Amino acid sequence: MADTFKTISNLFPPFSNITHPLEGCFYLLIIAFAIRWKWPRTWNRLLERISADIEKD
């Protein structure tokens, strides 16, 4: 587990210095926007896959 954290810290230095939950949420939002912009079909498929089923009467 420590090796994984060290590897991630070396690859992504800004993520190893997250000190506040809002800062972490901001990084996740930026990553989501980047993925949505670069791969829109993949993003839409991901959202469809994790969405809840709609109940019909």
Buried (B, 14 or more C-beta within 10 A) or exposed (E): EEEEEEEEEEEEEEEEEEEEEEEEEEBEEEEEEEEBEEEEEEBEEBEEEEEEEEEEE
